[in-house]
Amino acid sequence: RMINMLARTTRAHCSGVSRRVRVPRESVVVTYSRSSGPGGQNVNKVSTKASLRLDVSERSAWWLPPAVRERLLERQRGAVTKSGELLLSCDETRSQARNLALGLERLQAAVDEAGG
């Protein structure tokens, strides 16, 4: 599967065809913590804040074309650690699953914006 994805990425990159770069879910490390803000007693009991980490270094994000990686690092420089991890968090809702979905959408949107 990984070889097929690499072949598709390489073909698209070499042919000059612009393709949307999909962030592989397995490349994203997710942790949950307690969220601040409204929520009543729920806020003190349930870890609903989703924090996402994506290592955008060449060794870990091989699926990310170099030009997209460079633009992503430039545009998101305030959210990138010295070790090359892009950090993003979402605590807008009282639902852990919804916060994760919103975080993944934002991460994909950041990659899409850097892609073109």
N, C-alpha and C positions, 0 to 999 in steps of 0.2 A: 504494500500500500504506500509506504514511504517513497519507494522508488518511482511508482507511478506519479505521485504528487510532484516529485522533483523533476521528472521528465516533462510533465505538463508546464511547470513553472519555467523550465529551461527553454522549451519550445516557444512559449509565449514571449519570453524575454528576448530570445534570439530573433524571432520573426518580427518584432516591433509591434505586435498586437498588444493592446492595453487590456489587461485582465484584472479583475478585482482580486486583491490578495485577501484570502480568508485567514483569519487568526485561528489556528488549531486550538480547540478547547483544552487539549492536553498540555499545551504550552503555557497555560495560565494557572498560576498558583492562587488559590482563593482561601482567605481566612475570614472568620466572622468575629465580631466583637459587639459589645453593647453600644447602642446608638444614643446620641444625645438628643435633646429636644422633646417635643410632646409625645405622649404615648401612655400616660397614666402609669399604673404600676407595671405594665408590660415592659416599659423601657428599662426597668431594673432587673428583670428576670430573663429576658430573651435576647440572645445575641443576633441582632438583625442587620447590623452594619456589615456590608460586604467590602472587603479590601482585596483588590486584584493586583497581582505582580506579573509582569511579563518581561522576561530576560530578552532584551533586543540585541544582545551581542551576536556576532557572526557565528560563533560556535553553537549557540542555543537556538537562534532564530534563523536557521539556514534557509527556511522557506520564504524569508523576507528579502526581496531584491535589494541590492546595495543602495540604489538611488532612493528607494522608499525608506530604507533604514535611516539614511542620512537626513532626509526631510523630516521624518518622525522625531528623531533625536533633536533636531533644530527647533521644531515647532512645539515640542513638549519638554524642552530643556528644564523647566522648573519642576517637572514631575519625574525626572530621571535621576536615579542615584549614581554615585561615583562608580559603582560596580556594573552599571548598565541596565538596571531594572526600571521599567516604567511602572509607576505606582498610580493607582486609581482607586477611589473608594466611593461608595454610594450608600447613603443612609436616609434617603428621602421617604421611604415608605415603612410601614410597620411589619412588612413581610420580608423574610430572609430571601425567599425565592425571587420575589419581584426586584429586590435590590440587586441580586446577582444578575438577573436578566438586564436591568438597566445599566449596570456596570459593564457587562459584556457588549451591549449595544454601543456604549460610549467608546469602549476600547476599539471596536471594529470601525466606528466612525472616525476615530483619530488615524487609524491605519489607512482608511479610504481617503481621507483628506490629504495625507502624505503621499498617497499613490497617484494623485492626479488631479 
